[in-house]
Amino acid sequence: MAKCRSVFVDKLRDYGASWRILRPSSVTDQILIKAKRIRSLEVTGVSLVGEGIYPEFMGIVNYGIVGLIQLALGYADTEDIDNGRAMELYDTYAKQALDLMIKKNHDYNEAWRSMRVSSYTDFILTKLNRTKQIEGNDGRTLVSEGIDANYLDMINYAVFGLIRLDEAEAAKNAVQ
């Protein structure tokens, strides 16, 4: 999360809170682009633009948090918050995702550690399809969790992917 936060801070310095104009459905589509790119890289092993899976998982974390902010505040026609407020909101929703992760991690007994990274991608894509369905129903559900819960799960699956990729890299470096 610290790495994701650092990228968010740097992009905030470059662009400000320009993402405030995005409607939540556009945030969902941005996450979809990133998840589909991860799947493509996992399946083909080919990157023509030279970026790998890791930065895309980071993007899913950061756009997931942006999505939660947009759900809470609504979208704006202009950049209506300063960088300090944007970081306060980022930290609030990052903590919410972490708190949920800790609870689920307890209940599921760290099952995520036995999963393949590609499964996180598939689960994120499933959550995206569910989110798009809920958005198509004007945010209404009969018995299911809402858009915010799906964003939180996407964030956490992406964090699991980042952790597992970091662990694989550390193991590779230890062998060398």
Summary of the structure (lengths in Angstrom):
residues: 176
radius of gyration: 16.2
end to end distance: 26.9
largest distance: 53.3
contacts: 501
relative contact order: 0.16
helix: 78%
strand: 0%
